[in-house]
Amino acid sequence: MVALNAFVSAASPHTVRRYRSIRPGRRRKQTAGVLVSLLTLAACAAPHDDNGDVILKIADSFSATHPIGRSGTKIFLDILRADGPDVGLQVEYFASGQLGKQSDTPALLRTGVTQIAAVSPAYVGTQLPLSNVGDLPGLTENSCVGANAMRAMMQPGTTLFEHELRQQDVHPLWVAYVSGYEAMSGNFPINSAADLDGKIMRSTGGVADRVVDVAGAAGVSMPIGDLYEAISRGTVEGTLASPVSVTPYKLEEVLHYSTVGAELGGFTATYSVSESVWQDLSDQQRAVLTEASDVAQEAACIEVQKSVDESKQAMLDAGVQMDLVTDENRRAWDSIAEDVRRNWVDDLTAIGLPAQRILDEATAAFDDAGAQEAGETK
């Protein structure tokens, strides 16, 4: 194994090694149904190069300048490129949505177009509704706590993996968590939750749509790259976003007001391998992927948390009015969070999903991750 740099050497490992035997092939009658199954398995199998090495195509939605891209993704790729060839792994990387939109990533994994992809539950709510639990408001404002909690929630054997992720052929390797979602606007102060009532707010989808709805605002779905022009023209009055997503798009130039401490949720991105591909890898190949994932996740959470603080300062420097949520109006924001969580559970339970169980397990996972983070930072 290649020697890692000082950061990697100092990083505390959260390694989960799960070795499974490769499923044996079975001889069956070539009926039409079997042919369909064989074609499906062939589509999911990882391609190989002329030397027999497994080729892992990695589809990403983040740019190299995004905090996740310049930290976790870069380190993940560096380790795989250095250590992968020793165990028969090669990687091909496609950044910034080159292989498909964020809403396409589960399908890209299932069909074998890519073997690893950044899957964000907020963008694939119909396919991974339970996995959106980490984005619910009020769970954490710490990116490392969020990432560690969601990774623990998504391991094989957990309710979330067995009930949902396995069915979608998604095997999470590492998690990036963007924390600190706030309400921001271009033309109106946000002194209380009531100030959002009737406003036109851009939303990221998933849980964020529920927050906008409960707050009484009208939600508009659009890529954050389109928000600068929309705010400038007044077609959208504000947004829910983390400060870390503001400065890369220079939104501090058009967003003039923001809450601080509203705790309106987060954004979960899972770097996942196809479960079918994972099962076909050797123990040594899985070990390299696990090592790269451990280091990548820790690097990403530290960089995201740092970037949140830096982005808040950049917004202040640009003249954005940052209004701290006070004890006086805390209850109104907490009420929004409670309503969103209750509605999320009710809606998913109504279609037969174990939403309350997932939320209870998430609450416990976030509490455990928070306690571990507090212990490590003392």
KOLKE-705851 format. One record per residue (C-alpha): residue in one letter; x, y, z negated. Coordinates in steps of 0.1 Angstrom, whole numbers, padded with zeros to 4 digits, always signed. Layout:
BEGIN
aXYZ
...
END
This chain:
BEGIN
m+0000+0000+0000
v+0011+0035+0008
a+0022+0056-0022
l-0004+0082-0029
n+0004+0118-0037
a+0004+0133-0072
f-0033+0140-0071
v-0042+0105-0062
s-0018+0091-0088
a-0035+0112-0115
a-0071+0105-0104
s-0090+0083-0128
p-0103+0052-0109
h-0139+0041-0109
t-0132+0009-0089
v-0160-0016-0084
r-0147-0047-0067
r-0174-0069-0053
y-0162-0098-0032
r-0186-0119-0013
s-0182-0148+0010
i-0187-0143+0047
r-0220-0158+0057
p-0215-0190+0077
g-0229-0192+0112
r-0257-0216+0118
r-0266-0236+0149
r-0303-0231+0157
k-0326-0237+0186
q-0325-0208+0212
t-0360-0197+0209
a-0370-0161+0219
g-0370-0151+0182
v-0336-0164+0176
l-0322-0146+0206
v-0335-0114+0192
s-0319-0121+0159
l-0285-0129+0175
l-0287-0097+0195
t-0294-0077+0164
l-0264-0093+0146
a-0242-0086+0175
a-0252-0050+0175
c-0243-0047+0138
a-0210-0065+0140
a-0179-0042+0139
p-0160-0040+0172
h-0124-0053+0174
d-0094-0041+0193
d-0071-0062+0215
n-0051-0073+0184
g-0082-0085+0166
d-0083-0056+0141
v-0117-0044+0130
i-0125-0009+0144
l-0145+0012+0120
k-0162+0041+0137
i-0169+0068+0111
a-0197+0093+0118
d-0196+0125+0098
s-0218+0156+0096
f-0194+0179+0078
s-0167+0200+0094
a-0131+0199+0084
t-0135+0233+0066
h-0164+0222+0044
p-0154+0214+0008
i-0164+0178+0013
g-0147+0175+0046
r-0114+0191+0036
s-0111+0170+0004
g-0130+0137+0002
t-0133+0130+0039
k-0097+0139+0046
i-0083+0117+0018
f-0106+0088+0027
l-0093+0089+0063
d-0057+0093+0052
i-0058+0062+0030
l-0076+0041+0056
r-0052+0052+0084
a-0022+0044+0061
d-0033+0012+0045
g-0060-0001+0069
p-0036-0016+0095
d-0020-0038+0069
v-0053-0056+0064
g-0066-0054+0100
l-0086-0022+0099
q-0085+0007+0124
v-0106+0038+0121
e-0120+0062+0147
y-0134+0094+0133
f-0162+0116+0148
a-0168+0148+0128
s-0196+0174+0128
g-0224+0152+0142
q-0207+0141+0173
l-0224+0106+0172
g-0258+0119+0161
k-0278+0141+0139
q-0279+0136+0101
s-0314+0122+0105
d-0300+0095+0128
t-0273+0080+0105
p-0292+0050+0091
a-0301+0040+0127
l-0265+0045+0138
l-0254+0020+0111
r-0281-0005+0119
t-0275-0006+0156
g-0237-0007+0153
v-0231+0026+0170
t-0210+0035+0139
q-0199+0013+0110
i-0195+0041+0084
a-0216+0073+0082
a-0224+0101+0059
v-0260+0094+0050
s-0279+0122+0033
p-0313+0110+0018
a-0327+0145+0021
y-0326+0142+0059
v-0340+0106+0061
g-0368+0108+0036
t-0391+0083+0054
q-0363+0057+0054
l-0347+0063+0020
p-0373+0080-0001
l-0361+0066-0034
s-0325+0075-0027
n-0336+0112-0028
v-0339+0109-0066
g-0305+0125-0072
d-0317+0157-0055
l-0345+0162-0081
p-0341+0195-0101
g-0329+0195-0137
l-0306+0165-0136
t-0272+0182-0135
e-0253+0212-0124
n-0220+0193-0122
s-0209+0178-0089
c-0188+0151-0105
v-0216+0140-0128
g-0240+0139-0099
a-0216+0119-0077
n-0207+0094-0103
a-0243+0089-0114
m-0256+0083-0079
r-0227+0060-0070
a-0236+0039-0100
m-0272+0039-0091
m-0265+0026-0056
q-0243-0004-0062
p-0254-0039-0052
g-0276-0054-0079
t-0293-0021-0089
t-0329-0014-0083
l-0322+0012-0058
f-0298-0009-0037
e-0319-0041-0037
h-0352-0024-0032
e-0342+0002-0005
l-0306+0005+0006
r-0301-0032+0014
q-0333-0032+0035
q-0319-0003+0056
d-0285-0019+0060
v-0268+0008+0040
h-0240+0000+0016
p-0228+0032-0002
l-0190+0035-0005
w-0186+0069-0022
v-0209+0098-0029
a-0205+0136-0025
y-0229+0157-0045
v-0235+0194-0039
s-0248+0209-0072
g-0262+0242-0083
y-0291+0248-0060
e-0305+0283-0065
a-0332+0305-0050
m-0317+0332-0028
s-0333+0360-0007
g-0325+0387+0018
n-0351+0413+0009
f-0366+0407-0025
p-0353+0404-0061
i-0358+0371-0078
n-0363+0379-0115
s-0387+0351-0121
a-0401+0319-0105
a-0433+0339-0097
d-0412+0361-0072
l-0411+0331-0048
d-0449+0329-0045
g-0460+0336-0009
k-0425+0340+0004
i-0411+0322+0035
m-0382+0301+0024
r-0359+0279+0043
s-0356+0244+0029
t-0332+0216+0034
g-0359+0189+0034
g-0366+0161+0010
v-0369+0172-0026
a-0361+0208-0017
d-0394+0209+0003
r-0412+0199-0029
v-0395+0227-0049
v-0405+0253-0023
d-0441+0240-0023
v-0445+0239-0061
a-0431+0275-0063
g-0459+0286-0040
a-0437+0295-0011
a-0440+0286+0026
g-0412+0262+0036
v-0394+0264+0069
s-0370+0236+0079
m-0339+0247+0098
p-0302+0240+0099
i-0282+0263+0077
g-0263+0274+0107
d-0294+0292+0120
l-0302+0309+0087
y-0280+0340+0092
e-0300+0351+0123
a-0333+0341+0107
i-0326+0362+0076
s-0314+0391+0097
r-0345+0391+0118
g-0368+0386+0088
t-0384+0354+0102
v-0373+0338+0069
e-0371+0357+0036
g-0349+0334+0016
t-0336+0299+0010
l-0328+0272-0015
a-0291+0265-0014
s-0260+0260-0034
p-0235+0288-0034
v-0210+0264-0018
s-0231+0264+0014
v-0234+0302+0016
t-0199+0315+0022
p-0189+0291+0050
y-0217+0306+0071
k-0211+0342+0058
l-0246+0343+0044
e-0235+0365+0016
e-0237+0393+0043
v-0275+0389+0046
l-0285+0373+0013
h-0288+0401-0013
y-0303+0383-0043
s-0298+0350-0060
t-0307+0333-0092
v-0280+0318-0115
g-0290+0288-0135
a-0324+0280-0120
e-0313+0244-0117
l-0334+0237-0086
g-0317+0204-0077
g-0288+0192-0056
f-0278+0175-0024
t-0266+0139-0022
a-0244+0126+0007
t-0234+0090+0007
y-0205+0078+0028
s-0219+0043+0036
v-0208+0013+0055
s-0233-0010+0073
e-0242-0038+0048
s-0239-0063+0076
v-0204-0051+0084
w-0194-0051+0047
q-0204-0087+0044
d-0182-0096+0074
l-0151-0079+0061
s-0124-0098+0042
d-0117-0093+0005
q-0085-0074+0014
q-0104-0051+0038
r-0131-0044+0012
a-0104-0036-0014
v-0088-0010+0008
l-0122+0006+0015
t-0130+0006-0022
e-0096+0022-0031
a-0101+0049-0005
s-0136+0055-0017
d-0126+0059-0054
v-0100+0085-0046
a-0122+0103-0020
q-0151+0107-0044
e-0130+0122-0072
a-0113+0146-0048
a-0146+0157-0033
c-0164+0163-0066
i-0135+0184-0079
e-0133+0204-0047
v-0171+0210-0045
q-0173+0221-0082
k-0144+0245-0076
s-0160+0258-0044
v-0193+0265-0062
d-0175+0288-0087
e-0154+0305-0059
s-0185+0310-0038
k-0204+0326-0066
q-0175+0351-0070
a-0174+0357-0033
m-0212+0365-0033
l-0207+0389-0062
d-0178+0406-0044
a-0201+0410-0013
g-0226+0428-0034
v-0252+0400-0039
q-0273+0406-0070
m-0269+0375-0092
d-0297+0373-0117
l-0291+0350-0146
v-0321+0329-0157
t-0329+0340-0192
d-0345+0322-0221
e-0375+0343-0215
n-0382+0330-0180
r-0365+0296-0184
r-0398+0279-0190
a-0412+0288-0156
w-0383+0273-0138
d-0384+0242-0160
s-0421+0239-0152
i-0413+0238-0115
a-0387+0210-0121
e-0412+0190-0141
d-0440+0194-0115
v-0416+0184-0087
r-0404+0152-0106
r-0440+0143-0115
n-0453+0148-0079
w-0423+0128-0065
v-0431+0099-0088
d-0469+0100-0081
d-0465+0102-0043
l-0440+0074-0041
t-0459+0052-0066
a-0490+0056-0045
i-0473+0039-0015
g-0461+0010-0037
l-0425+0022-0045
p-0410+0019-0081
a-0404+0056-0084
q-0408+0059-0122
r-0384+0031-0127
i-0359+0047-0103
l-0363+0081-0121
d-0358+0065-0155
e-0326+0047-0143
a-0314+0080-0127
t-0319+0099-0159
a-0299+0073-0178
a-0272+0073-0151
f-0269+0111-0151
d-0268+0111-0190
d-0240+0084-0190
a-0220+0102-0163
g-0224+0135-0182
a-0211+0120-0214
q-0182+0104-0196
e-0173+0137-0179
a-0175+0156-0212
g-0152+0130-0228
e-0127+0132-0200
t-0126+0170-0200
k-0122+0175-0238
END
